[in-house]
Amino acid sequence: MPRAHRAISNLKAWMHGTHRGVSDEHLPVYLDEYVFRHNRRDTPMAAFQTLLGLSAVHPPTTYRQITRRAA
């Protein structure tokens, strides 16, 4: 299981280095971002192209939408 340990270690280092604090409420969003970056680590332009394509199709997300609690 060395690969799993390395992936978890990299995740923890990324979270501590980038976000400084992660709440349980927003943890799924941070994990989605990590997986997105991890899956595109070998082709740096792929992440940019994916984000560019998504931004062309979807409207911007507002702060209210991000912080709104699920009903």
PDB file of N, H, CA, C and O in Angstrom:
ATOM      1  N   MET A   1       0.804  -1.195   0.000  1.00  0.00           N
ATOM      2  CA  MET A   1       0.000   0.000   0.000  1.00  0.00           C
ATOM      3  C   MET A   1       0.851   1.267   0.000  1.00  0.00           C
ATOM      4  O   MET A   1       0.381   2.308   0.459  1.00  0.00           O
ATOM      5  N   PRO A   2       2.077   1.217  -0.493  1.00  0.00           N
ATOM      6  CA  PRO A   2       2.889   2.434  -0.472  1.00  0.00           C
ATOM      7  C   PRO A   2       2.312   3.563  -1.317  1.00  0.00           C
ATOM      8  O   PRO A   2       2.481   4.735  -0.978  1.00  0.00           O
ATOM      9  N   ARG A   3       1.634   3.227  -2.412  1.00  0.00           N
ATOM     10  H   ARG A   3       1.497   2.276  -2.688  1.00  0.00           H
ATOM     11  CA  ARG A   3       1.050   4.277  -3.252  1.00  0.00           C
ATOM     12  C   ARG A   3      -0.078   4.997  -2.532  1.00  0.00           C
ATOM     13  O   ARG A   3      -0.206   6.218  -2.632  1.00  0.00           O
ATOM     14  N   ALA A   4      -0.893   4.245  -1.808  1.00  0.00           N
ATOM     15  H   ALA A   4      -0.788   3.254  -1.727  1.00  0.00           H
ATOM     16  CA  ALA A   4      -1.991   4.867  -1.046  1.00  0.00           C
ATOM     17  C   ALA A   4      -1.430   5.778   0.034  1.00  0.00           C
ATOM     18  O   ALA A   4      -1.948   6.876   0.242  1.00  0.00           O
ATOM     19  N   HIS A   5      -0.392   5.349   0.718  1.00  0.00           N
ATOM     20  H   HIS A   5       0.029   4.458   0.549  1.00  0.00           H
ATOM     21  CA  HIS A   5       0.230   6.174   1.759  1.00  0.00           C
ATOM     22  C   HIS A   5       0.838   7.439   1.154  1.00  0.00           C
ATOM     23  O   HIS A   5       0.745   8.521   1.735  1.00  0.00           O
ATOM     24  N   ARG A   6       1.452   7.297   0.001  1.00  0.00           N
ATOM     25  H   ARG A   6       1.527   6.419  -0.471  1.00  0.00           H
ATOM     26  CA  ARG A   6       2.050   8.461  -0.653  1.00  0.00           C
ATOM     27  C   ARG A   6       0.970   9.452  -1.088  1.00  0.00           C
ATOM     28  O   ARG A   6       1.131  10.663  -0.932  1.00  0.00           O
ATOM     29  N   ALA A   7      -0.131   8.932  -1.634  1.00  0.00           N
ATOM     30  H   ALA A   7      -0.261   7.949  -1.761  1.00  0.00           H
ATOM     31  CA  ALA A   7      -1.226   9.806  -2.072  1.00  0.00           C
ATOM     32  C   ALA A   7      -1.829  10.561  -0.890  1.00  0.00           C
ATOM     33  O   ALA A   7      -2.112  11.754  -0.992  1.00  0.00           O
ATOM     34  N   ILE A   8      -2.023   9.872   0.221  1.00  0.00           N
ATOM     35  H   ILE A   8      -1.792   8.903   0.304  1.00  0.00           H
ATOM     36  CA  ILE A   8      -2.579  10.526   1.413  1.00  0.00           C
ATOM     37  C   ILE A   8      -1.589  11.535   1.969  1.00  0.00           C
ATOM     38  O   ILE A   8      -1.986  12.621   2.391  1.00  0.00           O
ATOM     39  N   SER A   9      -0.325  11.199   1.976  1.00  0.00           N
ATOM     40  H   SER A   9      -0.002  10.317   1.634  1.00  0.00           H
ATOM     41  CA  SER A   9       0.701  12.124   2.443  1.00  0.00           C
ATOM     42  C   SER A   9       0.747  13.372   1.574  1.00  0.00           C
ATOM     43  O   SER A   9       0.845  14.485   2.089  1.00  0.00           O
ATOM     44  N   ASN A  10       0.676  13.191   0.254  1.00  0.00           N
ATOM     45  H   ASN A  10       0.596  12.287  -0.165  1.00  0.00           H
ATOM     46  CA  ASN A  10       0.664  14.330  -0.660  1.00  0.00           C
ATOM     47  C   ASN A  10      -0.579  15.189  -0.465  1.00  0.00           C
ATOM     48  O   ASN A  10      -0.506  16.416  -0.525  1.00  0.00           O
ATOM     49  N   LEU A  11      -1.712  14.549  -0.232  1.00  0.00           N
ATOM     50  H   LEU A  11      -1.772  13.552  -0.183  1.00  0.00           H
ATOM     51  CA  LEU A  11      -2.955  15.280   0.029  1.00  0.00           C
ATOM     52  C   LEU A  11      -2.823  16.134   1.286  1.00  0.00           C
ATOM     53  O   LEU A  11      -3.181  17.312   1.283  1.00  0.00           O
ATOM     54  N   LYS A  12      -2.313  15.541   2.351  1.00  0.00           N
ATOM     55  H   LYS A  12      -2.023  14.584   2.353  1.00  0.00           H
ATOM     56  CA  LYS A  12      -2.149  16.281   3.606  1.00  0.00           C
ATOM     57  C   LYS A  12      -1.178  17.445   3.445  1.00  0.00           C
ATOM     58  O   LYS A  12      -1.436  18.537   3.950  1.00  0.00           O
ATOM     59  N   ALA A  13      -0.071  17.226   2.752  1.00  0.00           N
ATOM     60  H   ALA A  13       0.138  16.339   2.342  1.00  0.00           H
ATOM     61  CA  ALA A  13       0.903  18.295   2.532  1.00  0.00           C
ATOM     62  C   ALA A  13       0.291  19.410   1.689  1.00  0.00           C
ATOM     63  O   ALA A  13       0.518  20.587   1.967  1.00  0.00           O
ATOM     64  N   TRP A  14      -0.472  19.059   0.675  1.00  0.00           N
ATOM     65  H   TRP A  14      -0.656  18.102   0.449  1.00  0.00           H
ATOM     66  CA  TRP A  14      -1.119  20.052  -0.179  1.00  0.00           C
ATOM     67  C   TRP A  14      -2.131  20.874   0.623  1.00  0.00           C
ATOM     68  O   TRP A  14      -2.182  22.098   0.498  1.00  0.00           O
ATOM     69  N   MET A  15      -2.927  20.202   1.437  1.00  0.00           N
ATOM     70  H   MET A  15      -2.886  19.208   1.538  1.00  0.00           H
ATOM     71  CA  MET A  15      -3.934  20.923   2.230  1.00  0.00           C
ATOM     72  C   MET A  15      -3.284  21.867   3.231  1.00  0.00           C
ATOM     73  O   MET A  15      -3.708  23.014   3.375  1.00  0.00           O
ATOM     74  N   HIS A  16      -2.259  21.390   3.919  1.00  0.00           N
ATOM     75  H   HIS A  16      -1.914  20.458   3.802  1.00  0.00           H
ATOM     76  CA  HIS A  16      -1.592  22.244   4.920  1.00  0.00           C
ATOM     77  C   HIS A  16      -0.854  23.400   4.249  1.00  0.00           C
ATOM     78  O   HIS A  16      -0.810  24.504   4.792  1.00  0.00           O
ATOM     79  N   GLY A  17      -0.287  23.159   3.096  1.00  0.00           N
ATOM     80  H   GLY A  17      -0.323  22.262   2.655  1.00  0.00           H
ATOM     81  CA  GLY A  17       0.485  24.190   2.422  1.00  0.00           C
ATOM     82  C   GLY A  17      -0.358  25.197   1.667  1.00  0.00           C
ATOM     83  O   GLY A  17       0.038  26.352   1.514  1.00  0.00           O
ATOM     84  N   THR A  18      -1.515  24.769   1.195  1.00  0.00           N
ATOM     85  H   THR A  18      -1.836  23.831   1.319  1.00  0.00           H
ATOM     86  CA  THR A  18      -2.336  25.645   0.361  1.00  0.00           C
ATOM     87  C   THR A  18      -3.478  26.296   1.125  1.00  0.00           C
ATOM     88  O   THR A  18      -3.721  27.492   0.967  1.00  0.00           O
ATOM     89  N   HIS A  19      -4.165  25.545   1.930  1.00  0.00           N
ATOM     90  H   HIS A  19      -3.967  24.574   2.058  1.00  0.00           H
ATOM     91  CA  HIS A  19      -5.411  26.031   2.525  1.00  0.00           C
ATOM     92  C   HIS A  19      -5.317  26.383   4.006  1.00  0.00           C
ATOM     93  O   HIS A  19      -6.186  27.087   4.519  1.00  0.00           O
ATOM     94  N   ARG A  20      -4.319  25.928   4.685  1.00  0.00           N
ATOM     95  H   ARG A  20      -3.613  25.355   4.268  1.00  0.00           H
ATOM     96  CA  ARG A  20      -4.090  26.231   6.112  1.00  0.00           C
ATOM     97  C   ARG A  20      -5.160  25.712   7.052  1.00  0.00           C
ATOM     98  O   ARG A  20      -4.855  25.397   8.202  1.00  0.00           O
ATOM     99  N   GLY A  21      -6.372  25.615   6.617  1.00  0.00           N
ATOM    100  H   GLY A  21      -6.620  25.872   5.683  1.00  0.00           H
ATOM    101  CA  GLY A  21      -7.440  25.087   7.457  1.00  0.00           C
ATOM    102  C   GLY A  21      -8.578  24.610   6.580  1.00  0.00           C
ATOM    103  O   GLY A  21      -8.960  25.288   5.626  1.00  0.00           O
ATOM    104  N   VAL A  22      -9.117  23.454   6.896  1.00  0.00           N
ATOM    105  H   VAL A  22      -8.806  22.903   7.671  1.00  0.00           H
ATOM    106  CA  VAL A  22     -10.183  22.876   6.094  1.00  0.00           C
ATOM    107  C   VAL A  22     -11.299  22.452   7.034  1.00  0.00           C
ATOM    108  O   VAL A  22     -11.086  21.662   7.954  1.00  0.00           O
ATOM    109  N   SER A  23     -12.490  22.986   6.794  1.00  0.00           N
ATOM    110  H   SER A  23     -12.663  23.628   6.047  1.00  0.00           H
ATOM    111  CA  SER A  23     -13.632  22.606   7.633  1.00  0.00           C
ATOM    112  C   SER A  23     -14.270  21.330   7.076  1.00  0.00           C
ATOM    113  O   SER A  23     -14.147  21.023   5.891  1.00  0.00           O
ATOM    114  N   ASP A  24     -14.940  20.612   7.943  1.00  0.00           N
ATOM    115  H   ASP A  24     -15.040  20.862   8.906  1.00  0.00           H
ATOM    116  CA  ASP A  24     -15.637  19.397   7.514  1.00  0.00           C
ATOM    117  C   ASP A  24     -16.688  19.715   6.458  1.00  0.00           C
ATOM    118  O   ASP A  24     -16.956  18.908   5.569  1.00  0.00           O
ATOM    119  N   GLU A  25     -17.277  20.896   6.568  1.00  0.00           N
ATOM    120  H   GLU A  25     -17.059  21.552   7.290  1.00  0.00           H
ATOM    121  CA  GLU A  25     -18.329  21.301   5.649  1.00  0.00           C
ATOM    122  C   GLU A  25     -17.822  21.431   4.214  1.00  0.00           C
ATOM    123  O   GLU A  25     -18.533  21.087   3.271  1.00  0.00           O
ATOM    124  N   HIS A  26     -16.594  21.927   4.047  1.00  0.00           N
ATOM    125  H   HIS A  26     -16.016  22.207   4.814  1.00  0.00           H
ATOM    126  CA  HIS A  26     -16.056  22.153   2.712  1.00  0.00           C
ATOM    127  C   HIS A  26     -15.052  21.092   2.262  1.00  0.00           C
ATOM    128  O   HIS A  26     -14.477  21.211   1.180  1.00  0.00           O
ATOM    129  N   LEU A  27     -14.837  20.076   3.064  1.00  0.00           N
ATOM    130  H   LEU A  27     -15.304  19.980   3.943  1.00  0.00           H
ATOM    131  CA  LEU A  27     -13.870  19.039   2.729  1.00  0.00           C
ATOM    132  C   LEU A  27     -14.125  18.385   1.370  1.00  0.00           C
ATOM    133  O   LEU A  27     -13.166  18.168   0.629  1.00  0.00           O
ATOM    134  N   PRO A  28     -15.374  18.059   1.004  1.00  0.00           N
ATOM    135  CA  PRO A  28     -15.589  17.441  -0.317  1.00  0.00           C
ATOM    136  C   PRO A  28     -15.120  18.312  -1.482  1.00  0.00           C
ATOM    137  O   PRO A  28     -14.633  17.796  -2.488  1.00  0.00           O
ATOM    138  N   VAL A  29     -15.264  19.622  -1.350  1.00  0.00           N
ATOM    139  H   VAL A  29     -15.660  20.042  -0.533  1.00  0.00           H
ATOM    140  CA  VAL A  29     -14.832  20.523  -2.423  1.00  0.00           C
ATOM    141  C   VAL A  29     -13.313  20.515  -2.534  1.00  0.00           C
ATOM    142  O   VAL A  29     -12.774  20.491  -3.641  1.00  0.00           O
ATOM    143  N   TYR A  30     -12.617  20.534  -1.398  1.00  0.00           N
ATOM    144  H   TYR A  30     -13.055  20.553  -0.499  1.00  0.00           H
ATOM    145  CA  TYR A  30     -11.158  20.492  -1.412  1.00  0.00           C
ATOM    146  C   TYR A  30     -10.657  19.166  -1.991  1.00  0.00           C
ATOM    147  O   TYR A  30      -9.685  19.142  -2.746  1.00  0.00           O
ATOM    148  N   LEU A  31     -11.320  18.072  -1.636  1.00  0.00           N
ATOM    149  H   LEU A  31     -12.110  18.092  -1.023  1.00  0.00           H
ATOM    150  CA  LEU A  31     -10.925  16.769  -2.170  1.00  0.00           C
ATOM    151  C   LEU A  31     -11.159  16.707  -3.674  1.00  0.00           C
ATOM    152  O   LEU A  31     -10.344  16.143  -4.405  1.00  0.00           O
ATOM    153  N   ASP A  32     -12.272  17.287  -4.148  1.00  0.00           N
ATOM    154  H   ASP A  32     -12.934  17.745  -3.554  1.00  0.00           H
ATOM    155  CA  ASP A  32     -12.521  17.337  -5.595  1.00  0.00           C
ATOM    156  C   ASP A  32     -11.416  18.105  -6.308  1.00  0.00           C
ATOM    157  O   ASP A  32     -10.962  17.697  -7.377  1.00  0.00           O
ATOM    158  N   GLU A  33     -10.979  19.224  -5.716  1.00  0.00           N
ATOM    159  H   GLU A  33     -11.348  19.556  -4.848  1.00  0.00           H
ATOM    160  CA  GLU A  33      -9.904  20.010  -6.333  1.00  0.00           C
ATOM    161  C   GLU A  33      -8.609  19.210  -6.378  1.00  0.00           C
ATOM    162  O   GLU A  33      -7.896  19.227  -7.381  1.00  0.00           O
ATOM    163  N   TYR A  34      -8.306  18.510  -5.286  1.00  0.00           N
ATOM    164  H   TYR A  34      -8.885  18.496  -4.471  1.00  0.00           H
ATOM    165  CA  TYR A  34      -7.077  17.718  -5.241  1.00  0.00           C
ATOM    166  C   TYR A  34      -7.097  16.617  -6.312  1.00  0.00           C
ATOM    167  O   TYR A  34      -6.109  16.404  -7.014  1.00  0.00           O
ATOM    168  N   VAL A  35      -8.220  15.935  -6.422  1.00  0.00           N
ATOM    169  H   VAL A  35      -9.022  16.108  -5.852  1.00  0.00           H
ATOM    170  CA  VAL A  35      -8.336  14.864  -7.418  1.00  0.00           C
ATOM    171  C   VAL A  35      -8.210  15.437  -8.831  1.00  0.00           C
ATOM    172  O   VAL A  35      -7.560  14.844  -9.692  1.00  0.00           O
ATOM    173  N   PHE A  36      -8.838  16.596  -9.063  1.00  0.00           N
ATOM    174  H   PHE A  36      -9.367  17.077  -8.364  1.00  0.00           H
ATOM    175  CA  PHE A  36      -8.742  17.253 -10.363  1.00  0.00           C
ATOM    176  C   PHE A  36      -7.282  17.532 -10.701  1.00  0.00           C
ATOM    177  O   PHE A  36      -6.831  17.227 -11.805  1.00  0.00           O
ATOM    178  N   ARG A  37      -6.542  18.108  -9.758  1.00  0.00           N
ATOM    179  H   ARG A  37      -6.908  18.356  -8.861  1.00  0.00           H
ATOM    180  CA  ARG A  37      -5.131  18.439  -9.995  1.00  0.00           C
ATOM    181  C   ARG A  37      -4.281  17.178 -10.136  1.00  0.00           C
ATOM    182  O   ARG A  37      -3.398  17.108 -10.990  1.00  0.00           O
ATOM    183  N   HIS A  38      -4.557  16.179  -9.286  1.00  0.00           N
ATOM    184  H   HIS A  38      -5.275  16.236  -8.591  1.00  0.00           H
ATOM    185  CA  HIS A  38      -3.779  14.936  -9.312  1.00  0.00           C
ATOM    186  C   HIS A  38      -3.943  14.211 -10.655  1.00  0.00           C
ATOM    187  O   HIS A  38      -2.970  13.703 -11.213  1.00  0.00           O
ATOM    188  N   ASN A  39      -5.155  14.168 -11.157  1.00  0.00           N
ATOM    189  H   ASN A  39      -5.945  14.580 -10.703  1.00  0.00           H
ATOM    190  CA  ASN A  39      -5.415  13.466 -12.417  1.00  0.00           C
ATOM    191  C   ASN A  39      -4.788  14.157 -13.616  1.00  0.00           C
ATOM    192  O   ASN A  39      -4.628  13.544 -14.672  1.00  0.00           O
ATOM    193  N   ARG A  40      -4.433  15.425 -13.465  1.00  0.00           N
ATOM    194  H   ARG A  40      -4.564  15.923 -12.608  1.00  0.00           H
ATOM    195  CA  ARG A  40      -3.856  16.176 -14.582  1.00  0.00           C
ATOM    196  C   ARG A  40      -2.410  16.587 -14.316  1.00  0.00           C
ATOM    197  O   ARG A  40      -1.897  17.497 -14.968  1.00  0.00           O
ATOM    198  N   ARG A  41      -1.760  15.939 -13.383  1.00  0.00           N
ATOM    199  H   ARG A  41      -2.177  15.200 -12.854  1.00  0.00           H
ATOM    200  CA  ARG A  41      -0.409  16.335 -12.976  1.00  0.00           C
ATOM    201  C   ARG A  41       0.642  16.125 -14.058  1.00  0.00           C
ATOM    202  O   ARG A  41       1.660  16.817 -14.064  1.00  0.00           O
ATOM    203  N   ASP A  42       0.420  15.196 -14.962  1.00  0.00           N
ATOM    204  H   ASP A  42      -0.407  14.634 -14.956  1.00  0.00           H
ATOM    205  CA  ASP A  42       1.411  14.914 -16.008  1.00  0.00           C
ATOM    206  C   ASP A  42       1.278  15.835 -17.216  1.00  0.00           C
ATOM    207  O   ASP A  42       2.209  15.961 -18.011  1.00  0.00           O
ATOM    208  N   THR A  43       0.129  16.474 -17.353  1.00  0.00           N
ATOM    209  H   THR A  43      -0.628  16.372 -16.707  1.00  0.00           H
ATOM    210  CA  THR A  43      -0.100  17.392 -18.472  1.00  0.00           C
ATOM    211  C   THR A  43      -0.649  18.710 -17.916  1.00  0.00           C
ATOM    212  O   THR A  43      -1.864  18.886 -17.827  1.00  0.00           O
ATOM    213  N   PRO A  44       0.232  19.626 -17.546  1.00  0.00           N
ATOM    214  CA  PRO A  44      -0.194  20.862 -16.891  1.00  0.00           C
ATOM    215  C   PRO A  44      -1.203  21.680 -17.697  1.00  0.00           C
ATOM    216  O   PRO A  44      -2.079  22.320 -17.115  1.00  0.00           O
ATOM    217  N   MET A  45      -1.097  21.668 -19.006  1.00  0.00           N
ATOM    218  H   MET A  45      -0.386  21.148 -19.479  1.00  0.00           H
ATOM    219  CA  MET A  45      -2.030  22.453 -19.821  1.00  0.00           C
ATOM    220  C   MET A  45      -3.421  21.828 -19.857  1.00  0.00           C
ATOM    221  O   MET A  45      -4.393  22.515 -20.172  1.00  0.00           O
ATOM    222  N   ALA A  46      -3.535  20.543 -19.542  1.00  0.00           N
ATOM    223  H   ALA A  46      -2.746  19.984 -19.286  1.00  0.00           H
ATOM    224  CA  ALA A  46      -4.844  19.883 -19.565  1.00  0.00           C
ATOM    225  C   ALA A  46      -5.778  20.493 -18.532  1.00  0.00           C
ATOM    226  O   ALA A  46      -6.965  20.672 -18.804  1.00  0.00           O
ATOM    227  N   ALA A  47      -5.266  20.811 -17.364  1.00  0.00           N
ATOM    228  H   ALA A  47      -4.302  20.665 -17.143  1.00  0.00           H
ATOM    229  CA  ALA A  47      -6.104  21.425 -16.327  1.00  0.00           C
ATOM    230  C   ALA A  47      -6.603  22.779 -16.793  1.00  0.00           C
ATOM    231  O   ALA A  47      -7.780  23.099 -16.631  1.00  0.00           O
ATOM    232  N   PHE A  48      -5.722  23.574 -17.369  1.00  0.00           N
ATOM    233  H   PHE A  48      -4.765  23.314 -17.501  1.00  0.00           H
ATOM    234  CA  PHE A  48      -6.111  24.894 -17.862  1.00  0.00           C
ATOM    235  C   PHE A  48      -7.154  24.768 -18.969  1.00  0.00           C
ATOM    236  O   PHE A  48      -8.147  25.496 -18.976  1.00  0.00           O
ATOM    237  N   GLN A  49      -6.930  23.855 -19.891  1.00  0.00           N
ATOM    238  H   GLN A  49      -6.124  23.264 -19.885  1.00  0.00           H
ATOM    239  CA  GLN A  49      -7.874  23.681 -20.991  1.00  0.00           C
ATOM    240  C   GLN A  49      -9.227  23.195 -20.491  1.00  0.00           C
ATOM    241  O   GLN A  49     -10.264  23.624 -20.998  1.00  0.00           O
ATOM    242  N   THR A  50      -9.230  22.308 -19.505  1.00  0.00           N
ATOM    243  H   THR A  50      -8.388  21.960 -19.093  1.00  0.00           H
ATOM    244  CA  THR A  50     -10.486  21.825 -18.929  1.00  0.00           C
ATOM    245  C   THR A  50     -11.236  22.964 -18.252  1.00  0.00           C
ATOM    246  O   THR A  50     -12.437  23.132 -18.463  1.00  0.00           O
ATOM    247  N   LEU A  51     -10.528  23.747 -17.439  1.00  0.00           N
ATOM    248  H   LEU A  51      -9.552  23.610 -17.268  1.00  0.00           H
ATOM    249  CA  LEU A  51     -11.164  24.873 -16.766  1.00  0.00           C
ATOM    250  C   LEU A  51     -11.667  25.902 -17.762  1.00  0.00           C
ATOM    251  O   LEU A  51     -12.751  26.458 -17.585  1.00  0.00           O
ATOM    252  N   LEU A  52     -10.899  26.160 -18.797  1.00  0.00           N
ATOM    253  H   LEU A  52     -10.019  25.709 -18.941  1.00  0.00           H
ATOM    254  CA  LEU A  52     -11.309  27.112 -19.821  1.00  0.00           C
ATOM    255  C   LEU A  52     -12.575  26.627 -20.519  1.00  0.00           C
ATOM    256  O   LEU A  52     -13.499  27.407 -20.752  1.00  0.00           O
ATOM    257  N   GLY A  53     -12.614  25.350 -20.847  1.00  0.00           N
ATOM    258  H   GLY A  53     -11.864  24.717 -20.658  1.00  0.00           H
ATOM    259  CA  GLY A  53     -13.808  24.779 -21.481  1.00  0.00           C
ATOM    260  C   GLY A  53     -15.022  24.829 -20.577  1.00  0.00           C
ATOM    261  O   GLY A  53     -16.119  25.157 -21.031  1.00  0.00           O
ATOM    262  N   LEU A  54     -14.844  24.506 -19.297  1.00  0.00           N
ATOM    263  H   LEU A  54     -13.953  24.239 -18.928  1.00  0.00           H
ATOM    264  CA  LEU A  54     -15.962  24.556 -18.351  1.00  0.00           C
ATOM    265  C   LEU A  54     -16.470  25.978 -18.164  1.00  0.00           C
ATOM    266  O   LEU A  54     -17.676  26.203 -18.058  1.00  0.00           O
ATOM    267  N   SER A  55     -15.553  26.935 -18.123  1.00  0.00           N
ATOM    268  H   SER A  55     -14.574  26.753 -18.209  1.00  0.00           H
ATOM    269  CA  SER A  55     -15.969  28.323 -17.924  1.00  0.00           C
ATOM    270  C   SER A  55     -16.711  28.868 -19.144  1.00  0.00           C
ATOM    271  O   SER A  55     -17.499  29.805 -19.017  1.00  0.00           O
ATOM    272  N   ALA A  56     -16.475  28.306 -20.295  1.00  0.00           N
ATOM    273  H   ALA A  56     -15.834  27.545 -20.398  1.00  0.00           H
ATOM    274  CA  ALA A  56     -17.177  28.751 -21.488  1.00  0.00           C
ATOM    275  C   ALA A  56     -18.606  28.213 -21.527  1.00  0.00           C
ATOM    276  O   ALA A  56     -19.470  28.787 -22.190  1.00  0.00           O
ATOM    277  N   VAL A  57     -18.854  27.116 -20.821  1.00  0.00           N
ATOM    278  H   VAL A  57     -18.152  26.649 -20.282  1.00  0.00           H
ATOM    279  CA  VAL A  57     -20.161  26.460 -20.869  1.00  0.00           C
ATOM    280  C   VAL A  57     -21.051  26.840 -19.685  1.00  0.00           C
ATOM    281  O   VAL A  57     -22.267  26.958 -19.836  1.00  0.00           O
ATOM    282  N   HIS A  58     -20.449  27.031 -18.507  1.00  0.00           N
ATOM    283  H   HIS A  58     -19.461  26.935 -18.384  1.00  0.00           H
ATOM    284  CA  HIS A  58     -21.208  27.278 -17.288  1.00  0.00           C
ATOM    285  C   HIS A  58     -21.124  28.735 -16.856  1.00  0.00           C
ATOM    286  O   HIS A  58     -20.095  29.382 -17.049  1.00  0.00           O
ATOM    287  N   PRO A  59     -22.208  29.257 -16.267  1.00  0.00           N
ATOM    288  CA  PRO A  59     -22.138  30.625 -15.736  1.00  0.00           C
ATOM    289  C   PRO A  59     -21.265  30.661 -14.480  1.00  0.00           C
ATOM    290  O   PRO A  59     -21.033  29.620 -13.866  1.00  0.00           O
ATOM    291  N   PRO A  60     -20.782  31.830 -14.093  1.00  0.00           N
ATOM    292  CA  PRO A  60     -19.946  31.925 -12.890  1.00  0.00           C
ATOM    293  C   PRO A  60     -20.716  31.509 -11.639  1.00  0.00           C
ATOM    294  O   PRO A  60     -21.934  31.676 -11.560  1.00  0.00           O
ATOM    295  N   THR A  61     -19.997  30.972 -10.677  1.00  0.00           N
ATOM    296  H   THR A  61     -19.008  30.837 -10.742  1.00  0.00           H
ATOM    297  CA  THR A  61     -20.578  30.614  -9.393  1.00  0.00           C
ATOM    298  C   THR A  61     -20.399  31.782  -8.444  1.00  0.00           C
ATOM    299  O   THR A  61     -19.302  32.327  -8.316  1.00  0.00           O
ATOM    300  N   THR A  62     -21.481  32.166  -7.776  1.00  0.00           N
ATOM    301  H   THR A  62     -22.371  31.723  -7.879  1.00  0.00           H
ATOM    302  CA  THR A  62     -21.406  33.298  -6.855  1.00  0.00           C
ATOM    303  C   THR A  62     -20.948  32.833  -5.477  1.00  0.00           C
ATOM    304  O   THR A  62     -21.000  31.647  -5.152  1.00  0.00           O
ATOM    305  N   TYR A  63     -20.508  33.781  -4.691  1.00  0.00           N
ATOM    306  H   TYR A  63     -20.466  34.744  -4.955  1.00  0.00           H
ATOM    307  CA  TYR A  63     -20.094  33.472  -3.316  1.00  0.00           C
ATOM    308  C   TYR A  63     -21.270  32.898  -2.532  1.00  0.00           C
ATOM    309  O   TYR A  63     -21.095  31.980  -1.730  1.00  0.00           O
ATOM    310  N   ARG A  64     -22.447  33.427  -2.757  1.00  0.00           N
ATOM    311  H   ARG A  64     -22.589  34.173  -3.408  1.00  0.00           H
ATOM    312  CA  ARG A  64     -23.645  32.945  -2.054  1.00  0.00           C
ATOM    313  C   ARG A  64     -23.904  31.471  -2.376  1.00  0.00           C
ATOM    314  O   ARG A  64     -24.278  30.701  -1.491  1.00  0.00           O
ATOM    315  N   GLN A  65     -23.709  31.077  -3.631  1.00  0.00           N
ATOM    316  H   GLN A  65     -23.405  31.702  -4.350  1.00  0.00           H
ATOM    317  CA  GLN A  65     -23.911  29.676  -4.010  1.00  0.00           C
ATOM    318  C   GLN A  65     -22.892  28.767  -3.334  1.00  0.00           C
ATOM    319  O   GLN A  65     -23.213  27.646  -2.940  1.00  0.00           O
ATOM    320  N   ILE A  66     -21.673  29.252  -3.202  1.00  0.00           N
ATOM    321  H   ILE A  66     -21.412  30.163  -3.522  1.00  0.00           H
ATOM    322  CA  ILE A  66     -20.610  28.447  -2.578  1.00  0.00           C
ATOM    323  C   ILE A  66     -20.864  28.261  -1.093  1.00  0.00           C
ATOM    324  O   ILE A  66     -20.636  27.180  -0.551  1.00  0.00           O
ATOM    325  N   THR A  67     -21.334  29.309  -0.436  1.00  0.00           N
ATOM    326  H   THR A  67     -21.520  30.187  -0.877  1.00  0.00           H
ATOM    327  CA  THR A  67     -21.482  29.267   1.021  1.00  0.00           C
ATOM    328  C   THR A  67     -22.875  28.879   1.483  1.00  0.00           C
ATOM    329  O   THR A  67     -23.101  28.743   2.686  1.00  0.00           O
ATOM    330  N   ARG A  68     -23.808  28.698   0.571  1.00  0.00           N
ATOM    331  H   ARG A  68     -23.625  28.808  -0.405  1.00  0.00           H
ATOM    332  CA  ARG A  68     -25.172  28.338   0.933  1.00  0.00           C
ATOM    333  C   ARG A  68     -25.194  26.945   1.546  1.00  0.00           C
ATOM    334  O   ARG A  68     -24.547  26.021   1.053  1.00  0.00           O
ATOM    335  N   ARG A  69     -25.930  26.815   2.600  1.00  0.00           N
ATOM    336  H   ARG A  69     -26.455  27.565   3.001  1.00  0.00           H
ATOM    337  CA  ARG A  69     -26.068  25.507   3.262  1.00  0.00           C
ATOM    338  C   ARG A  69     -27.153  24.688   2.551  1.00  0.00           C
ATOM    339  O   ARG A  69     -28.169  25.220   2.103  1.00  0.00           O
ATOM    340  N   ALA A  70     -26.904  23.395   2.466  1.00  0.00           N
ATOM    341  H   ALA A  70     -26.079  22.964   2.830  1.00  0.00           H
ATOM    342  CA  ALA A  70     -27.885  22.504   1.830  1.00  0.00           C
ATOM    343  C   ALA A  70     -29.148  22.439   2.680  1.00  0.00           C
ATOM    344  O   ALA A  70     -29.076  22.395   3.908  1.00  0.00           O
ATOM    345  N   ALA A  71     -30.280  22.434   2.034  1.00  0.00           N
ATOM    346  H   ALA A  71     -30.338  22.470   1.036  1.00  0.00           H
ATOM    347  CA  ALA A  71     -31.554  22.402   2.755  1.00  0.00           C
ATOM    348  C   ALA A  71     -31.966  20.999   3.102  1.00  0.00           C
ATOM    349  O   ALA A  71     -33.016  20.796   3.711  1.00  0.00           O
TER     350      ALA A  71
END
